[in-house]
């Protein structure tokens, strides 16, 4: 009888401990840890990284360079989950609403409107930026891009992953001199009638191109604190809307329709169906030339007044089952070594502050060959224009659809 009672007591204690393990407040425990404790907690774990998987060069770098580094250095396994951001956020929202505390999503590649909506709806863990040693070591924490994402205050809920900046692309063997303003672009389109276009909004790149036209014609300063009111925005961008309507007759399909996305436009450019392309990845052209997708005479350019640039980020899901592992991975991602390696592999603009690098670390970046057809990082950054606040973007996209398409 005593033996049976002892067995029952052991079972009850085991079940109690199991229940406590399932319901423990992981975020509270992580909040109280030192960074050394976070690394110890993360040891032997797996971190899931959810985000767009359409860039094969980036995928290869994550799988073949970053993941092995995390395993070797910290005994942390990385699991990359390619998924469009809308699907990611739908899954995250479903898990949170279902009360799932040990969520399947740890890290998220995110920015702009999506960050604003997830943060406002309490779907992200944070703040955690101040817990990462490499943030203070390598980032300019006073820089706007480390405090605002599309004009929305970050407050330590996401950490920069890479910088992007809009560039236009043409083939000098197929078209005349690259336009340096919206005015010159109009002449360029007339000279190459039917062979110029841009992706239909709300495609990310097409939307950035339209905002760049707005900046070139209307300036950018007034938009930084503009009220997110449709009539206010429409009045402010009316000169640019008039320009885009006048441009339509000289575009591909006379502006009655537009390529569905930037991938379609890229294919049209490679097939010489159009003479101008665009990308939010300023150095992607060099890899396309190297692979033979673009000709050696292809080159990128920007307007004299500049081009829109933004920063993309890494965030942690509110109900992540491995916040410690996610913080360790994010901290490693913003190290000089990983940023230089990523810059070398996929030519994405690094997020580290050059002034904080040692001479040896600076050499890592200086030794990167940015390749053919590119604009120097110095010129890009000198002409980098700030993004509009996130809540203005969908308003502009809606107005474009109503006022520009088919007009």
C-alpha positions, 0 to 999 in steps of 0.5 A: 500500500505504501508503495502505491501511495509513493508512486501516486505522489510521484505522479502528482508531483510530475504532473504539477511540474509539467503544468508549471512548465507549460504555463511559465511566463517565458518573457518574464524570465528572459526579462530578468536575465543577463545577456550571459544568462540568455545565451545559456538559456538558448543553448541547444535550442532551435530558433525559427526565423519567419520572413519572405523567402523570394531572395535565393542569395539571401536564403543561401547566406542564411542557410550556409553562413549564418545558421552554421555560425549560430550552431558552432558559436552558441549551439543554437539551431536556426530554422528558416521558414519562408513565408509572405508577411501577410501569412506570417502575421495571420499565423501569429494572430491566430496563435495569440488569439488561441492563447498559444504561449509557446508560439511557433514563430520566434523571429520575424522579418518585418517593417513599415505598416506591418510593424505598426499594426503588430506593435499596436495590437500587442503582437510583438515582444519588447522592448529588447534592443537594450538587452543586446550588447551588439546594439550599443557596440555597432549601431548608431542608436540616435539615428532616425532609422533606429528609432522610427520605422516609416515614421512610427516610433520603434521603442526597442521592439525591432532591430535593423536587419538591412538597409534598402534604397530605391534605384532605377536601372537601364541598359545604355545599349538600349536606351538614351541617357538615364533620367535624373529627375521626374522631368527628364523621366517624362522625356525619356518615356516619350523617347521610348514610348511603350517601353517604360512602366512601373509595378502596380501599387501596392507592390512594394517597389512600385509604391516606393517609385510613386512616392519617389516621384511625389518627393521629386515634384512636391518635396518630402518635408511636409509629409513627415508629420502630415495628418493621415487624412485622404483629402489632405494627402490628395491635395498635397500630392496633386501635382504628382498625380497630374504628372503621372496621368500625363505620363500614362500615354507614353507607358507600356500599355498606355498606362491602362494596366501595369505589371503585377509586381516587381518580378514581372517588371524584372522579367520584362526588362530582361526580355527587353520588353521595357528599357527601364527597371527598378529595385529596392536592392541597390546592389542586386544589379551586380549579381544579375550582371554576374549571372548573365541575367542583365547585360554588362551595359546595364547600370543603376541610377537615381534622381539628383534630388535623391531616392527613398531609402528604408531599413528592414528589421527583425522583431520577436513574436509576443508568444515566441517559445524561444525569446532567448534564442531569438535575441541571441540570433538577432544580436549576432546578425548585427555584429560587424562580422555577419553584416560584412559577410551579408554585404559581401554575399548579397550586397545589402547595405549594412546597418552598422555605424562605420564610426564604431568599427575597428580598423580591422572591422572596416577592412571587412567592408572595404574589401567587398567588391560591389560589382558592375553597374552599381552606385557607390554606397557613399553616393547612395547614402548622401542622397537617401531620402526618409520614408513617409509615415506608414499610415500615409502609404495605403492612402497614397496607394488608394488615391493612385488606383482611383486617380492614375490607372487608366486615366 
